[in-house]
Amino acid sequence: MKDGGRLAAAIEVLTEVDTRHRPVQVALKEWGSSHRFAGSGDRTAIGNLVFDALRNRASLAARMASDTPRAIVLATYVHTWGNSVEALTEVLSSDRHAPEGLTEEEIEGFSRVGDAGFRDFEKADVPEWLWPEFEAVFGDQAIAEGQQLATRAPVDLRTNTLKADRDKVLKRLAHTGAVPAELSPVGIRLVAKPGQARMPHIQAEEGYRKGWFELQDEASQLAAYMAQAQPGEQVLDYCAGGGGKTLALAATMQNKGQLYAFDADRLRLAPIHERLQRANVRNIQVRDPASTTLDDLKDQMDLVFIDAPCTGTGVWRRRPDSKWRLSEKALADRIEDQRHVLEQASRYVKPGGRIVYVTCSILPSENQHQASWFLENHPDFQSVSALEQWKKMLPDQNTPSYVSDRGDILLTPNSTSTDGFFVALFERKQT
């Protein structure tokens, strides 16, 4: 396919996302299934166009004075990907599969330079209704933080120290351009590529099949690392999902002690079994919510790790369609879910044990406000400074930019070059 056909396909997919409210990955997959002639390079380019259009939708719409899929996709090709208007005109006129030629209004939109006249939420590519929360947490850095959440994310890997060390993995992945992560001592990063470029297919690598590494964002790695799960401890991963952080916890425990993996949604938990086998993890007991309970774990755990259900605002780089689908009701529902999870999970912590509460959100209502709510309603728990834990774990690294009065920390793409991730620590008081 030529670029004209790719632009037309991207507009078609984005229209499907808008009109039928389909998740973007589903819409792209269905388009590929019904257009078998498109090669892998074509599908990559089309996907990149759609994802970049969604990442920068508010600022591109402001520039083009239009929020239509056509306007956003064409603006992505010119403004985000750096092609000239002349090049776009040639693409549209030389390919019979391309969209129609440019209108005078579109040409005028392409001629606008800078973001003068844009509202702050448009500059930041953040939904207007969420902008007050951004300003509350980021202050004068709110626009910069939003803009970084609208960039492409790198591919981050976590070395599985039960099977390999980072130097060994880096050597095997040298051909991919992999480099050590800046913060995680076991992290590896592949920097995002621009435009139509394809990222390496990491899951096809020998090291992945052998269990030497897992795909996991650096912020997620650090959250698991900060839990400081020790060999021999009793640990519950209460919202284990597919098991990414469960595996990270198992590695820090060196396969010693007992780690329980639980999730209320058994379908989310399903992938963990294959991952456990590949990673050579032997100290994990998976608790299926349909066939077992956690009653025997009450008051027994040294550590309960809670990766709470959240809006996912911290991972907009990876799921840009979720940015525009998020609603006030969805946020309110997640806040209720988080409080329910905190209530339930706290029952399993023994006196002197601890809770690690994390979200992949940057919103105060899901983060420090929830930590405050928990402490107010559970006087048998006290706050532990995540900042002090950070300093102890990573003494040679800069401290995070966003720290609450209690020492809760927030990682962000702009400040730590990671996904947005919140970490708060609690300890159950000795009776």
Sine and cosine of phi, psi and omega as CSV:
sin_phi,cos_phi,sin_psi,cos_psi,sin_omega,cos_omega
0.00,0.00,0.56,-0.83,0.11,-0.99
-1.00,0.01,0.15,-0.99,-0.04,-1.00
-0.88,0.48,-0.52,0.85,0.02,-1.00
-0.88,0.48,-0.71,0.70,0.04,-1.00
-0.91,0.41,-0.58,0.81,0.03,-1.00
-0.92,0.40,-0.64,0.77,0.06,-1.00
-0.89,0.46,-0.69,0.72,0.02,-1.00
-0.88,0.47,-0.65,0.76,0.00,-1.00
-0.91,0.41,-0.67,0.74,0.01,-1.00
-0.89,0.46,-0.65,0.76,0.05,-1.00
-0.89,0.45,-0.66,0.75,0.02,-1.00
-0.88,0.47,-0.70,0.71,-0.01,-1.00
-0.91,0.41,-0.71,0.70,-0.02,-1.00
-0.91,0.42,-0.56,0.83,0.08,-1.00
-0.90,0.44,-0.65,0.76,0.06,-1.00
-0.88,0.48,-0.68,0.74,0.03,-1.00
-0.88,0.47,-0.68,0.73,-0.05,-1.00
-0.95,0.33,-0.75,0.66,-0.16,-0.99
-0.98,0.17,-0.54,0.84,-0.04,-1.00
-0.95,-0.30,0.02,1.00,0.05,-1.00
0.82,0.57,0.69,0.72,0.00,-1.00
-1.00,0.02,0.59,-0.81,0.17,-0.98
-0.85,0.53,0.63,-0.77,-0.13,-0.99
-0.89,0.46,-0.60,0.80,0.00,-1.00
-0.90,0.44,-0.61,0.79,0.03,-1.00
-0.92,0.40,-0.71,0.71,-0.01,-1.00
-0.89,0.45,-0.65,0.76,0.02,-1.00
-0.92,0.39,-0.66,0.75,0.00,-1.00
-0.90,0.44,-0.68,0.73,-0.02,-1.00
-0.93,0.37,-0.59,0.80,0.05,-1.00
-0.89,0.45,-0.70,0.71,0.01,-1.00
-0.88,0.47,-0.62,0.78,-0.01,-1.00
-0.92,0.40,-0.51,0.86,-0.03,-1.00
-1.00,-0.09,0.00,1.00,0.03,-1.00
-0.73,-0.68,0.94,0.34,-0.12,-0.99
-0.90,0.44,-0.34,0.94,-0.02,-1.00
-0.94,0.34,-0.32,0.95,-0.04,-1.00
-0.96,0.28,0.82,-0.58,0.03,-1.00
-0.98,0.18,0.06,-1.00,-0.04,-1.00
-0.90,0.44,-0.58,0.81,0.05,-1.00
-0.91,0.42,-0.63,0.78,0.05,-1.00
-0.90,0.44,-0.72,0.70,-0.03,-1.00
-0.90,0.44,-0.60,0.80,0.05,-1.00
-0.89,0.45,-0.73,0.68,-0.02,-1.00
-0.89,0.46,-0.68,0.73,0.00,-1.00
-0.90,0.44,-0.70,0.71,0.03,-1.00
-0.88,0.48,-0.67,0.74,0.02,-1.00
-0.89,0.46,-0.66,0.75,0.05,-1.00
-0.87,0.49,-0.74,0.68,-0.05,-1.00
-0.91,0.42,-0.72,0.69,-0.03,-1.00
-0.91,0.41,-0.67,0.74,0.02,-1.00
-0.92,0.39,-0.58,0.82,0.07,-1.00
-0.88,0.48,-0.67,0.75,0.02,-1.00
-0.94,0.33,-0.61,0.79,0.01,-1.00
-0.86,0.51,-0.65,0.76,-0.13,-0.99
-0.93,-0.37,0.44,0.90,-0.17,-0.99
-0.86,0.51,-0.71,0.71,-0.08,-1.00
-0.91,0.41,-0.70,0.72,-0.03,-1.00
-0.95,0.32,-0.60,0.80,0.03,-1.00
-0.93,0.37,-0.63,0.78,0.04,-1.00
-0.90,0.43,-0.64,0.77,0.03,-1.00
-0.90,0.43,-0.63,0.78,-0.01,-1.00
-0.93,0.38,-0.66,0.75,-0.07,-1.00
-1.00,0.00,-0.10,0.99,-0.09,-1.00
0.82,0.58,0.56,0.83,-0.01,-1.00
-0.33,-0.95,0.64,-0.77,0.00,-1.00
-0.94,-0.33,0.29,0.96,-0.02,-1.00
-0.95,0.31,0.46,-0.89,0.06,-1.00
-0.81,0.58,-0.63,0.77,0.01,-1.00
-0.88,0.48,-0.76,0.65,-0.03,-1.00
-0.87,0.49,-0.67,0.74,-0.07,-1.00
-0.94,0.35,-0.67,0.75,-0.02,-1.00
-0.93,0.38,-0.71,0.70,0.01,-1.00
-0.90,0.44,-0.62,0.78,0.04,-1.00
-0.91,0.40,-0.56,0.83,0.07,-1.00
-0.89,0.46,-0.70,0.71,-0.03,-1.00
-0.87,0.48,-0.61,0.79,-0.04,-1.00
-1.00,0.03,-0.86,0.52,-0.18,-0.98
-0.98,0.19,-0.70,0.71,-0.05,-1.00
-0.98,0.18,-0.63,0.77,-0.05,-1.00
-1.00,-0.05,-0.14,0.99,0.13,-0.99
0.98,0.18,0.37,0.93,0.09,-1.00
-1.00,0.08,0.47,-0.88,0.01,-1.00
-0.99,0.17,0.34,-0.94,0.08,-1.00
-0.89,0.45,-0.59,0.81,0.04,-1.00
-0.89,0.47,-0.66,0.75,0.03,-1.00
-0.90,0.43,-0.66,0.75,0.04,-1.00
-0.90,0.44,-0.68,0.74,0.02,-1.00
-0.85,0.52,-0.67,0.74,0.03,-1.00
-0.90,0.43,-0.67,0.74,0.02,-1.00
-0.87,0.49,-0.69,0.72,-0.04,-1.00
-0.94,0.34,-0.48,0.88,-0.06,-1.00
-1.00,-0.03,-0.30,0.96,-0.12,-0.99
-0.97,-0.23,-0.02,1.00,-0.05,-1.00
-0.80,-0.60,0.87,-0.50,-0.05,-1.00
-0.94,0.35,-0.25,0.97,0.04,-1.00
-1.00,-0.05,0.00,1.00,-0.06,-1.00
-0.98,0.21,0.32,-0.95,0.13,-0.99
-0.90,0.45,0.15,-0.99,0.03,-1.00
-0.90,0.43,0.31,-0.95,-0.03,-1.00
-0.90,0.44,0.18,-0.98,-0.09,-1.00
-0.94,0.33,0.57,-0.82,0.12,-0.99
-1.00,-0.02,0.23,-0.97,0.04,-1.00
-0.89,0.45,-0.61,0.79,0.01,-1.00
-0.90,0.43,-0.63,0.78,0.02,-1.00
-0.93,0.38,-0.66,0.75,0.03,-1.00
-0.88,0.47,-0.63,0.77,0.05,-1.00
-0.89,0.45,-0.65,0.76,0.03,-1.00
-0.89,0.46,-0.67,0.74,0.02,-1.00
-0.91,0.42,-0.42,0.91,-0.06,-1.00
-0.99,0.17,-0.21,0.98,0.00,-1.00
-0.94,0.34,0.74,-0.67,-0.03,-1.00
-0.92,-0.39,0.69,-0.73,0.01,-1.00
0.96,0.27,-0.17,-0.98,-0.04,-1.00
-0.85,-0.53,0.46,0.89,0.05,-1.00
-0.87,0.49,0.75,-0.67,-0.02,-1.00
1.00,-0.01,-0.21,0.98,0.06,-1.00
-0.95,0.31,0.57,-0.82,0.17,-0.99
-0.97,0.23,0.36,-0.93,-0.12,-0.99
-0.86,0.51,-0.66,0.75,-0.02,-1.00
-0.92,0.39,-0.47,0.88,0.08,-1.00
-0.95,0.31,-0.67,0.75,0.07,-1.00
-0.86,0.51,-0.61,0.79,-0.06,-1.00
-1.00,0.06,-0.16,0.99,-0.08,-1.00
0.83,0.56,0.78,0.63,0.00,-1.00
-0.83,-0.56,0.64,-0.77,0.08,-1.00
-0.82,0.57,0.66,-0.75,-0.11,-0.99
-0.84,0.54,-0.64,0.77,-0.09,-1.00
-0.94,0.35,-0.33,0.94,0.01,-1.00
-1.00,-0.04,-0.16,0.99,-0.12,-0.99
-0.85,0.53,-0.64,0.77,0.04,-1.00
-0.84,0.54,-0.59,0.81,0.04,-1.00
-0.93,0.38,-0.62,0.78,0.05,-1.00
-0.88,0.48,-0.72,0.70,0.00,-1.00
-0.91,0.42,-0.57,0.82,-0.02,-1.00
-0.90,0.43,-0.63,0.78,-0.06,-1.00
-1.00,-0.02,-0.51,0.86,-0.13,-0.99
-0.94,-0.33,-0.25,0.97,0.01,-1.00
0.85,0.53,-0.77,-0.64,-0.07,-1.00
-0.96,0.28,-0.04,1.00,0.07,-1.00
-0.99,-0.16,0.12,0.99,-0.10,-0.99
-0.88,0.48,-0.68,0.73,-0.01,-1.00
-0.91,0.41,-0.71,0.70,0.00,-1.00
-0.88,0.48,-0.64,0.77,0.01,-1.00
-0.92,0.39,-0.66,0.75,0.04,-1.00
-0.89,0.45,-0.66,0.75,-0.01,-1.00
-0.90,0.44,-0.62,0.78,0.03,-1.00
-0.94,0.34,-0.53,0.85,0.08,-1.00
-0.94,0.34,-0.17,0.99,0.03,-1.00
-0.98,-0.20,0.19,0.98,0.05,-1.00
-1.00,-0.10,0.13,-0.99,0.10,-1.00
-0.97,0.22,0.62,-0.79,0.00,-1.00
-1.00,0.03,0.52,-0.86,0.14,-0.99
-0.96,0.28,0.15,-0.99,0.19,-0.98
-0.99,-0.14,0.88,-0.47,0.00,-1.00
-0.95,-0.31,0.61,-0.80,0.01,-1.00
-0.82,-0.57,0.53,-0.85,0.12,-0.99
-0.92,-0.38,0.84,-0.54,0.06,-1.00
-0.90,0.43,0.76,-0.65,0.07,-1.00
-1.00,0.08,0.99,-0.16,-0.10,-1.00
-0.94,0.33,-0.09,1.00,0.13,-0.99
-0.97,0.24,-0.28,0.96,-0.06,-1.00
-0.78,-0.63,-0.35,0.94,-0.13,-0.99
-0.42,-0.91,0.15,-0.99,0.17,-0.99
-0.88,-0.47,0.24,-0.97,-0.13,-0.99
-0.89,0.45,-0.63,0.78,0.00,-1.00
-0.87,0.49,-0.64,0.77,0.01,-1.00
-0.90,0.45,-0.70,0.71,-0.01,-1.00
-0.92,0.39,-0.67,0.74,0.01,-1.00
-0.87,0.49,-0.64,0.77,0.01,-1.00
-0.89,0.45,-0.69,0.73,-0.01,-1.00
-0.94,0.34,-0.42,0.91,-0.03,-1.00
-0.97,-0.24,0.26,0.97,-0.06,-1.00
-0.84,0.55,-0.58,0.82,-0.04,-1.00
-0.93,0.36,-0.23,0.97,-0.02,-1.00
-1.00,-0.05,-0.15,0.99,-0.08,-1.00
1.00,0.10,0.28,0.96,-0.02,-1.00
-0.91,0.42,0.63,-0.78,0.02,-1.00
-0.72,-0.69,0.34,-0.94,0.06,-1.00
-0.89,0.45,0.60,-0.80,0.10,-1.00
-0.93,0.38,0.42,-0.91,-0.07,-1.00
-0.96,0.27,-0.56,0.83,-0.14,-0.99
-0.92,-0.38,-0.77,0.64,-0.04,-1.00
-0.94,0.35,0.80,-0.60,-0.01,-1.00
-0.93,0.36,-0.21,0.98,0.04,-1.00
-0.88,-0.48,0.19,0.98,-0.08,-1.00
-1.00,0.01,0.48,-0.87,0.04,-1.00
-0.70,-0.71,0.61,-0.79,-0.08,-1.00
-0.77,-0.63,0.64,-0.77,0.21,-0.98
-0.91,-0.41,0.91,-0.40,-0.09,-1.00
-0.92,0.38,0.63,-0.77,0.00,-1.00
-0.88,0.47,0.62,-0.78,0.02,-1.00
-0.99,-0.17,0.46,-0.89,-0.08,-1.00
-1.00,0.05,0.16,-0.99,0.18,-0.98
0.81,0.58,-0.77,-0.63,-0.07,-1.00
-1.00,0.03,0.02,1.00,-0.10,-0.99
-0.89,0.45,0.56,-0.83,0.00,-1.00
-0.99,-0.16,0.61,-0.79,0.11,-0.99
-1.00,0.09,0.47,-0.88,0.04,-1.00
-0.86,0.51,0.55,-0.83,0.03,-1.00
-1.00,0.08,1.00,0.06,-0.15,-0.99
-0.89,0.45,-0.56,0.83,-0.06,-1.00
-0.95,0.30,-0.12,0.99,0.10,-0.99
-1.00,-0.02,-0.09,1.00,-0.03,-1.00
-0.96,0.27,0.54,-0.84,0.01,-1.00
-0.84,0.55,-0.67,0.74,-0.04,-1.00
-0.88,0.48,-0.56,0.83,0.04,-1.00
-0.94,0.35,-0.72,0.70,-0.01,-1.00
-0.89,0.45,-0.51,0.86,0.00,-1.00
-1.00,0.08,-0.08,1.00,0.04,-1.00
0.99,0.14,0.35,0.94,0.00,-1.00
-0.97,0.26,-0.39,0.92,0.00,-1.00
-0.45,-0.89,0.33,-0.95,0.05,-1.00
-0.81,-0.59,0.47,-0.88,0.15,-0.99
-0.98,0.22,0.83,-0.55,-0.01,-1.00
-0.27,-0.96,0.81,-0.59,0.00,-1.00
-0.85,0.52,0.50,-0.86,-0.06,-1.00
-0.88,0.48,-0.60,0.80,0.03,-1.00
-0.90,0.44,-0.64,0.77,0.05,-1.00
-0.90,0.43,-0.65,0.76,0.09,-1.00
-0.86,0.52,-0.71,0.70,-0.05,-1.00
-0.92,0.40,-0.61,0.80,0.03,-1.00
-0.88,0.48,-0.70,0.71,0.03,-1.00
-0.91,0.40,-0.62,0.78,0.01,-1.00
-0.90,0.43,-0.64,0.77,-0.01,-1.00
-0.93,0.36,-0.34,0.94,0.06,-1.00
-0.90,0.43,-0.42,0.91,0.03,-1.00
0.78,0.63,0.74,0.67,0.11,-0.99
-0.91,0.42,0.81,-0.59,-0.13,-0.99
-0.98,-0.22,0.50,-0.86,0.10,-1.00
-0.81,0.58,0.73,-0.68,0.03,-1.00
1.00,-0.04,-0.16,0.99,-0.02,-1.00
-0.98,0.20,0.27,-0.96,0.14,-0.99
-0.98,-0.21,0.88,-0.47,-0.16,-0.99
-0.76,-0.65,0.68,-0.74,0.07,-1.00
-0.87,-0.48,0.86,-0.51,0.17,-0.99
-1.00,-0.07,0.98,-0.20,-0.23,-0.97
-0.98,0.20,-0.47,0.88,0.04,-1.00
-0.84,-0.54,0.90,0.43,-0.23,-0.97
-0.94,0.35,-0.47,0.88,-0.03,-1.00
0.83,0.56,-0.71,-0.70,0.00,-1.00
-0.97,0.24,-0.09,1.00,0.15,-0.99
0.99,-0.16,0.18,0.98,-0.03,-1.00
-0.86,0.51,-0.77,0.64,-0.01,-1.00
-0.97,0.25,-0.48,0.88,0.08,-1.00
-0.85,0.52,-0.72,0.70,0.01,-1.00
-0.90,0.43,-0.62,0.79,0.03,-1.00
-0.90,0.43,-0.65,0.76,0.04,-1.00
-0.90,0.44,-0.66,0.75,0.01,-1.00
-0.87,0.49,-0.62,0.79,0.00,-1.00
-0.91,0.41,-0.67,0.74,0.02,-1.00
-0.94,0.35,-0.41,0.91,0.06,-1.00
-1.00,0.10,-0.09,1.00,0.04,-1.00
0.84,0.54,0.56,0.83,0.01,-1.00
0.91,0.42,0.34,0.94,-0.01,-1.00
-0.90,-0.45,0.60,-0.80,-0.10,-0.99
1.00,-0.03,-0.27,-0.96,-0.03,-1.00
-0.74,-0.67,0.77,-0.64,0.00,-1.00
-0.85,-0.52,0.85,-0.53,-0.01,-1.00
-0.98,-0.20,0.77,-0.64,0.02,-1.00
-0.94,-0.33,0.86,-0.51,-0.04,-1.00
-0.69,-0.72,0.56,-0.83,0.16,-0.99
-0.48,-0.88,0.67,-0.74,-0.02,-1.00
-0.90,0.43,-0.40,0.91,0.03,-1.00
-0.98,-0.20,0.97,-0.24,-0.09,-1.00
-0.91,0.41,-0.43,0.90,0.04,-1.00
-0.93,0.36,-0.60,0.80,0.07,-1.00
-0.91,0.42,-0.51,0.86,-0.06,-1.00
-0.99,0.17,-0.32,0.95,-0.14,-0.99
-0.82,0.58,-0.67,0.74,-0.07,-1.00
-0.92,0.39,-0.22,0.98,-0.13,-0.99
-0.91,0.42,-0.50,0.86,-0.12,-0.99
-0.91,0.42,-0.72,0.70,0.02,-1.00
-0.91,0.41,-0.60,0.80,-0.01,-1.00
-0.93,0.38,-0.61,0.79,0.03,-1.00
-0.87,0.49,-0.69,0.73,-0.02,-1.00
-0.91,0.42,-0.70,0.71,-0.02,-1.00
-0.91,0.41,-0.56,0.83,-0.07,-1.00
-1.00,0.07,-0.08,1.00,0.00,-1.00
0.89,0.45,0.64,0.77,0.04,-1.00
-1.00,-0.03,0.77,-0.64,-0.09,-1.00
-0.86,-0.51,-0.09,1.00,-0.09,-1.00
-0.95,-0.31,0.35,0.94,-0.01,-1.00
-0.95,-0.30,0.74,-0.67,0.11,-0.99
-0.92,-0.40,0.91,-0.42,-0.01,-1.00
-0.99,0.10,0.81,-0.58,0.02,-1.00
-0.97,-0.25,0.96,-0.28,0.02,-1.00
-0.97,0.25,0.84,-0.54,-0.06,-1.00
-0.91,0.42,-0.33,0.94,-0.03,-1.00
-0.99,0.13,-0.32,0.95,-0.13,-0.99
-0.77,-0.63,0.01,1.00,-0.04,-1.00
-0.49,-0.87,0.17,-0.99,0.06,-1.00
-0.81,-0.58,0.05,-1.00,0.07,-1.00
-0.93,-0.37,0.30,0.96,-0.10,-1.00
-0.85,0.53,-0.57,0.82,-0.04,-1.00
-0.96,0.29,-0.15,0.99,-0.03,-1.00
-0.99,-0.13,-0.06,1.00,-0.06,-1.00
-0.85,0.52,0.76,-0.65,0.02,-1.00
0.89,0.46,0.36,0.93,-0.09,-1.00
-0.92,-0.39,-0.25,0.97,-0.21,-0.98
-1.00,0.02,0.72,-0.70,0.16,-0.99
-0.94,0.33,-0.54,0.84,-0.05,-1.00
-0.57,-0.82,0.72,-0.69,0.19,-0.98
-0.87,-0.49,0.86,-0.50,-0.01,-1.00
-0.98,-0.18,0.81,-0.58,-0.05,-1.00
-0.86,-0.51,0.97,-0.24,0.18,-0.98
-1.00,-0.06,1.00,0.03,-0.26,-0.97
-0.94,0.34,0.52,-0.85,0.13,-0.99
-0.87,0.49,0.69,-0.73,-0.08,-1.00
-0.47,-0.88,-0.01,-1.00,-0.02,-1.00
-0.96,0.28,-0.31,0.95,-0.02,-1.00
0.96,0.27,0.38,0.92,0.00,-1.00
-0.90,0.44,-0.37,0.93,0.02,-1.00
-0.98,0.20,-0.22,0.98,-0.02,-1.00
-0.89,-0.45,0.49,0.87,0.05,-1.00
-0.87,0.50,-0.47,0.89,0.04,-1.00
-0.86,0.51,-0.58,0.81,-0.06,-1.00
-1.00,-0.02,-0.46,0.89,-0.04,-1.00
-0.76,-0.65,0.92,0.40,-0.12,-0.99
-0.92,0.40,-0.41,0.91,0.02,-1.00
-0.92,0.38,-0.49,0.87,-0.01,-1.00
-0.91,0.40,-0.41,0.91,0.02,-1.00
-0.87,0.50,-0.66,0.75,-0.09,-1.00
-1.00,-0.04,-0.23,0.97,0.05,-1.00
-1.00,-0.01,-0.28,0.96,-0.04,-1.00
-0.90,0.44,0.68,-0.74,-0.02,-1.00
-0.79,-0.61,0.25,-0.97,0.05,-1.00
-0.88,0.47,-0.60,0.80,0.03,-1.00
-0.91,0.41,-0.66,0.75,0.02,-1.00
-0.88,0.47,-0.65,0.76,0.04,-1.00
-0.89,0.45,-0.71,0.70,0.02,-1.00
-0.88,0.48,-0.63,0.77,0.03,-1.00
-0.90,0.44,-0.66,0.75,0.00,-1.00
-0.91,0.41,-0.60,0.80,0.03,-1.00
-0.88,0.47,-0.67,0.74,0.06,-1.00
-0.91,0.42,-0.67,0.75,0.04,-1.00
-0.86,0.51,-0.70,0.72,-0.04,-1.00
-0.89,0.46,-0.67,0.74,0.00,-1.00
-0.92,0.39,-0.62,0.79,0.06,-1.00
-0.89,0.46,-0.70,0.71,0.00,-1.00
-0.89,0.46,-0.70,0.72,0.03,-1.00
-0.88,0.48,-0.68,0.74,0.03,-1.00
-0.85,0.52,-0.77,0.63,-0.07,-1.00
-0.93,0.37,-0.73,0.69,-0.10,-1.00
-0.92,0.39,-0.51,0.86,-0.04,-1.00
-0.91,0.42,-0.34,0.94,-0.01,-1.00
-0.91,0.41,-0.36,0.93,-0.12,-0.99
-1.00,-0.08,-0.05,1.00,-0.04,-1.00
-0.99,0.10,0.76,-0.65,0.03,-1.00
-0.99,0.14,0.34,-0.94,0.09,-1.00
-0.82,0.57,0.76,-0.65,-0.08,-1.00
1.00,0.05,-0.17,0.99,0.04,-1.00
-0.99,0.15,0.05,-1.00,-0.14,-0.99
-0.68,-0.73,0.37,-0.93,0.10,-1.00
-0.88,-0.47,0.68,-0.73,0.21,-0.98
-0.92,-0.39,0.90,-0.44,-0.02,-1.00
-0.96,-0.28,0.87,-0.49,0.00,-1.00
-0.75,-0.66,0.48,-0.88,0.16,-0.99
-0.67,-0.74,0.39,-0.92,0.16,-0.99
-0.99,-0.14,0.75,0.66,0.01,-1.00
-0.81,-0.59,0.42,-0.91,0.09,-1.00
-0.93,-0.36,0.07,1.00,-0.10,-0.99
-0.99,0.10,0.77,-0.63,0.01,-1.00
-0.83,0.56,-0.57,0.82,-0.04,-1.00
-0.90,0.44,-0.40,0.92,0.03,-1.00
-0.99,-0.15,-0.19,0.98,-0.16,-0.99
-0.91,-0.41,-0.99,-0.12,-0.09,-1.00
-0.90,0.44,-0.51,0.86,0.05,-1.00
-0.92,0.40,-0.60,0.80,0.03,-1.00
-0.94,0.33,-0.61,0.79,0.06,-1.00
-0.89,0.46,-0.66,0.75,0.03,-1.00
-0.90,0.44,-0.69,0.72,0.01,-1.00
-0.86,0.51,-0.70,0.72,-0.03,-1.00
-0.89,0.45,-0.71,0.70,-0.03,-1.00
-0.92,0.40,-0.59,0.80,0.02,-1.00
-0.92,0.40,-0.55,0.83,-0.07,-1.00
-0.99,-0.13,-0.05,1.00,0.00,-1.00
-0.69,-0.72,0.98,0.20,-0.04,-1.00
-0.90,0.43,-0.20,0.98,0.05,-1.00
-0.99,0.17,-0.02,1.00,0.08,-1.00
-0.90,-0.43,0.48,-0.88,0.08,-1.00
-0.76,-0.65,0.42,-0.91,-0.01,-1.00
-0.97,0.23,0.57,-0.82,0.14,-0.99
-0.85,-0.53,0.68,-0.73,-0.09,-1.00
-0.95,0.31,0.90,-0.45,0.11,-0.99
-0.93,0.36,-0.51,0.86,0.04,-1.00
-0.88,0.47,-0.69,0.72,0.02,-1.00
-0.91,0.41,-0.58,0.82,0.07,-1.00
-0.90,0.44,-0.67,0.75,0.04,-1.00
-0.85,0.52,-0.75,0.66,-0.03,-1.00
-0.88,0.48,-0.59,0.81,0.00,-1.00
-0.95,0.30,-0.63,0.77,-0.03,-1.00
-0.97,0.25,-0.65,0.76,-0.14,-0.99
-0.80,-0.60,0.91,0.41,-0.12,-0.99
-0.90,0.44,-0.38,0.92,-0.05,-1.00
-1.00,-0.08,0.02,1.00,-0.04,-1.00
-0.98,-0.21,0.45,-0.89,0.11,-0.99
-0.90,0.44,0.52,-0.85,0.05,-1.00
-0.98,0.22,0.45,-0.89,0.00,-1.00
-0.86,0.50,0.47,-0.88,-0.03,-1.00
-0.97,0.25,-0.46,0.89,-0.10,-0.99
-0.91,-0.42,0.96,-0.29,-0.07,-1.00
-0.72,-0.69,0.76,-0.65,0.02,-1.00
-0.98,0.20,0.13,-0.99,0.02,-1.00
-0.87,0.49,-0.48,0.88,0.02,-1.00
-0.98,0.19,-0.31,0.95,-0.09,-1.00
0.98,-0.22,0.12,0.99,0.14,-0.99
-0.89,0.45,0.57,-0.82,-0.05,-1.00
-0.85,-0.52,0.48,-0.88,0.06,-1.00
-0.79,-0.62,0.84,-0.55,0.07,-1.00
-0.99,-0.14,0.56,-0.83,-0.04,-1.00
-0.58,-0.82,0.34,-0.94,0.06,-1.00
-0.85,0.53,-0.61,0.79,-0.07,-1.00
-0.97,0.24,-0.55,0.84,-0.10,-0.99
-0.99,-0.13,-0.50,0.87,-0.05,-1.00
-0.77,-0.63,0.06,1.00,-0.01,-1.00
0.85,0.52,0.59,0.81,0.04,-1.00
-0.80,-0.60,0.04,-1.00,0.23,-0.97
-0.90,0.44,0.26,-0.97,0.10,-1.00
-0.97,0.23,0.83,-0.55,-0.08,-1.00
-0.56,-0.83,0.73,-0.69,0.02,-1.00
-0.94,-0.33,0.64,-0.77,0.02,-1.00
-0.71,-0.71,0.82,-0.57,0.12,-0.99
-0.78,-0.63,0.58,-0.81,-0.04,-1.00
-0.87,-0.50,0.68,-0.74,0.06,-1.00
-0.76,-0.65,0.45,-0.89,0.06,-1.00
-0.76,-0.65,0.70,-0.71,0.06,-1.00
-0.98,0.18,0.79,-0.62,-0.06,-1.00
-0.92,0.40,0.56,-0.83,0.07,-1.00
-0.94,0.35,0.67,-0.75,-0.01,-1.00
-0.99,0.15,0.00,0.00,0.00,0.00
